[in-house]
Amino acid sequence: METTKNIPFAVVDPKSPIPLYYQIYLDLRKIIQQEFITQGSMLPPEIEISHSYNVGRQTVRQAIARLVDENLLERFPGRGTFVKDRHNFTKFLLDRSFSQQMRELGLEPKSIILSSETSIVTNDHISALHRWKGSPSLILERLRLGNNQPICHQTSIVIIDKCPDLHKKDLSSFSLYETLSTHYHILIHRIDHIVRAVAADEYRAELLKVQKDSPLLFVGTKAYAEDGNLIEYSTSYYRADRYEFITTQACCDE
C-alpha cells in the first residue's frame, strides 16, 4: 500500500465554484496518470487521503467513485482500492472524453484544428439542437491524434452562452471538457452516444490515412452540464481497423 507521505497532493480550494470532490478527482487522476501511485498498488485509506486534502471522507469517496467508474481504480471488498494496470487497455470506453481515452491507452492526445467559427444555432443544424435555436455556438472541426497518429475526425457544436470566448482558448493542446471545467466551471454531468458503422468518404479517408470506403465507427455525442442543459453535440469518425468501443450496463434480474 502506498503512503500519503510520497504523494504530491494538491491544495483544494473550498471557495472555488468547482466542487471539492471534482477538484480531488482531477488531482487524484493526475497523480495516478503520473504514476506517483504505481499500477497495481493499493490506494491509501480514505481517512488518510481526506486528511491530506483537509476534507471529509464522503468528499474523497465521491472522487474515488468517479475514478472507479472511469476504470482507473478497482475496488475489492475486504482488500481495498487498487490502481488498475492501464497497459492492458486496448479499447475505447464510451463514457470518456477523447483525451481521457488517449491517456488511458498510454498515448499523447493532440488535435489539429481544421476549422473554428462562432455561429448561431439555426434550423440547418441537427434536430438535437432545435431547442437551442438562436443560441450562440462554436463550430469546431478537429483531427484527433494519439502519439501524432490520426485516430478520429470530429466536428463539435458547442453552446457558448456561458463561455462566449471559448474560441480564444487553445483547443489543439487541451481537452474541450477540461477547458470548460477549468475556465468556465462547467462540468460535464452526462454523455449520451449513438454508434453506427459508416464508410469513409474521400475527405475523411485522406484525413485518417485509410482507403476510401474503409469502415469507420461513427459516434454521435450529446454532452450535458450539471444543470441538465446540452453543452455540446459532436460527430466523430474513428478508424475501425485499429479501435473498437465497449460499454458496460448494469442489469437487474427479472
C-alpha positions in Angstrom: 0.0 0.0 0.0 1.2 3.5 -0.9 1.7 6.0 1.9 0.5 9.6 1.6 4.0 11.0 2.5 5.3 10.4 -1.0 2.2 11.6 -2.9 2.1 15.2 -4.1 -1.5 16.1 -3.2 -2.6 19.5 -4.4 -4.3 22.1 -2.2 -8.0 22.2 -2.9 -9.9 25.5 -2.8 -13.2 25.4 -0.8 -14.1 28.8 -2.2 -13.9 27.7 -5.8 -17.2 27.2 -7.7 -15.7 23.8 -8.8 -17.0 21.2 -6.2 -14.4 19.9 -3.8 -14.9 16.3 -4.9 -14.3 17.2 -8.5 -11.0 19.1 -7.6 -9.9 16.0 -5.8 -11.0 13.7 -8.6 -8.9 15.8 -11.1 -5.9 15.8 -8.7 -6.0 12.0 -8.0 -6.4 11.3 -11.7 -3.3 13.3 -12.4 -1.4 11.5 -9.6 -2.4 8.1 -11.0 -1.6 9.0 -14.6 1.9 10.3 -13.5 2.3 7.1 -11.5 3.0 8.6 -8.1 0.9 5.7 -7.1 2.2 2.7 -9.2 -0.1 0.5 -11.2 -1.3 -2.5 -9.2 -0.7 -0.7 -5.9 -3.4 -0.1 -3.2 -4.6 3.4 -2.7 -4.0 4.8 0.8 -7.0 4.6 3.1 -9.8 7.2 2.6 -9.2 8.6 6.0 -5.6 9.4 5.2 -6.5 10.9 1.8 -9.2 13.1 3.5 -6.6 14.4 6.0 -4.2 15.2 3.1 -6.9 17.3 1.4 -8.4 18.5 4.6 -11.9 17.4 3.6 -14.5 14.9 4.9 -14.3 11.2 3.9 -17.6 11.5 1.9 -16.0 14.0 -0.4 -13.0 11.7 -1.0 -15.4 8.8 -1.5 -17.2 10.7 -4.3 -13.9 11.4 -6.1 -12.7 7.8 -5.8 -16.1 6.5 -7.0 -15.7 8.6 -10.2 -12.2 7.1 -10.8 -13.6 3.6 -10.3 -16.3 4.4 -12.8 -13.5 5.6 -15.2 -11.8 2.3 -14.8 -8.6 3.8 -13.3 -9.3 2.3 -9.9 -10.7 -1.0 -8.9 -12.3 -1.9 -5.5 -12.0 -5.3 -3.9 -14.3 -5.9 -0.9 -12.2 -6.6 2.2 -9.0 -5.8 0.5 -9.1 -2.1 -0.6 -9.0 0.0 -3.7 -6.2 -0.6 -6.3 -4.8 1.3 -9.3 -5.6 -0.7 -12.4 -2.9 -1.7 -14.9 -3.6 0.7 -17.8 -1.0 -1.0 -20.1 -3.7 -3.7 -20.8 -6.3 -1.2 -22.0 -6.9 -1.7 -25.8 -10.4 -0.5 -26.2 -12.2 2.9 -26.0 -14.9 3.4 -23.4 -18.0 5.5 -24.4 -18.1 7.4 -21.1 -14.7 9.0 -21.7 -13.6 12.2 -23.4 -11.1 11.6 -26.3 -8.2 13.0 -24.2 -9.0 10.7 -21.3 -9.2 7.7 -23.6 -5.8 8.5 -25.2 -4.1 9.0 -21.8 -5.5 5.7 -20.5 -4.2 4.0 -23.6 -0.8 5.4 -22.9 -1.0 7.8 -25.9 -0.4 11.5 -26.0 -3.6 13.3 -27.1 -3.4 16.1 -29.6 -5.7 17.9 -32.0 -5.3 19.7 -35.3 -7.8 22.5 -35.7 -9.3 22.2 -39.2 -11.8 25.0 -38.7 -13.2 27.1 -35.8 -16.0 29.6 -36.2 -18.6 31.2 -34.0 -22.2 30.9 -35.2 -25.9 30.9 -34.2 -27.8 27.6 -33.9 -30.3 27.5 -36.8 -32.8 25.1 -38.4 -29.9 23.9 -40.6 -28.3 22.2 -37.6 -29.3 18.7 -36.3 -32.7 18.1 -34.6 -30.9 17.6 -31.2 -30.1 21.4 -31.3 -33.6 22.7 -32.3 -34.4 23.6 -28.7 -31.3 25.9 -28.7 -32.2 27.7 -32.0 -30.8 31.2 -31.8 -28.2 30.4 -29.2 -24.6 31.4 -29.8 -22.3 28.4 -30.7 -18.8 27.5 -31.6 -18.4 25.0 -34.6 -15.1 23.3 -34.1 -13.7 20.8 -36.6 -10.7 18.8 -35.4 -8.5 15.9 -36.4 -7.8 14.0 -33.2 -4.4 12.3 -32.8 -2.8 9.8 -30.5 1.0 10.0 -30.5 0.7 12.0 -33.7 -1.2 9.3 -35.5 -4.7 10.2 -36.9 -7.5 8.4 -35.0 -10.6 10.5 -35.3 -12.2 13.3 -37.3 -14.6 15.2 -35.1 -16.9 18.2 -35.5 -18.4 19.7 -32.4 -21.1 22.3 -31.9 -20.7 23.9 -28.5 -23.4 26.1 -26.9 -21.3 29.1 -25.8 -23.8 31.4 -23.9 -21.9 30.6 -20.7 -18.4 30.5 -22.3 -18.5 33.2 -25.0 -14.8 33.5 -25.6 -14.2 29.7 -25.9 -12.9 30.2 -29.4 -9.9 32.0 -27.9 -8.8 29.0 -25.9 -6.1 26.6 -27.1 -8.2 23.5 -28.0 -5.4 21.9 -30.0 -3.4 21.0 -26.9 -6.1 21.0 -24.2 -9.3 19.0 -23.8 -12.6 20.8 -24.5 -14.2 19.3 -21.4 -11.3 20.1 -19.2 -11.2 23.7 -20.6 -14.9 24.1 -19.8 -14.3 22.9 -16.3 -11.2 24.9 -15.6 -12.0 28.2 -17.2 -15.8 28.3 -17.0 -16.7 25.9 -14.1 -18.9 23.9 -16.5 -18.8 20.3 -15.5 -20.0 17.5 -17.9 -22.6 15.6 -16.0 -23.9 13.2 -18.6 -22.8 12.0 -22.1 -25.2 10.2 -24.5 -24.0 8.4 -27.6 -25.3 6.8 -30.8 -22.9 4.5 -32.6 -23.0 3.0 -36.1 -20.7 1.8 -38.9 -20.1 4.0 -41.9 -17.9 4.0 -44.9 -15.1 6.6 -45.3 -15.7 9.3 -47.9 -12.7 10.8 -49.8 -12.3 13.7 -47.3 -12.2 11.5 -44.1 -10.2 8.8 -45.9 -7.4 11.4 -46.6 -7.5 12.8 -43.1 -7.4 9.4 -41.4 -5.0 7.8 -43.8 -7.3 5.0 -44.9 -8.7 3.8 -48.2 -11.9 5.3 -49.4 -14.9 3.2 -48.3 -12.9 1.8 -45.4 -15.1 1.1 -42.4 -15.3 3.8 -39.8 -17.1 4.0 -36.4 -19.4 6.9 -36.3 -20.2 8.2 -32.8 -22.8 11.0 -32.2 -22.3 12.5 -28.8 -24.6 14.8 -26.7 -22.9 16.2 -23.6 -24.9 17.8 -20.8 -23.8 20.1 -18.0 -24.8 19.7 -14.3 -27.8 22.0 -14.8 -29.2 19.5 -17.4 -28.7 21.7 -20.4 -26.9 20.5 -23.5 -23.5 22.0 -23.8 -22.1 20.1 -26.9 -23.1 17.9 -29.8 -20.3 16.2 -31.7 -20.0 13.8 -34.6 -16.9 11.7 -34.6 -15.5 9.2 -37.1 -13.0 6.7 -35.8 -10.7 4.3 -37.7 -12.4 0.9 -37.3 -9.3 -1.1 -38.3 -7.5 -0.2 -35.1 -10.0 0.7 -32.4 -13.3 -0.5 -31.0 -15.7 0.8 -28.4 -17.0 -1.1 -25.4 -19.7 -0.1 -22.9 -20.9 -1.7 -19.7 -24.5 -1.7 -18.4 -25.6 -2.9 -15.1 -28.6 -5.2 -15.3 -31.1 -6.4 -12.8 -32.7 -9.9 -12.5 -36.2 -10.0 -13.7 
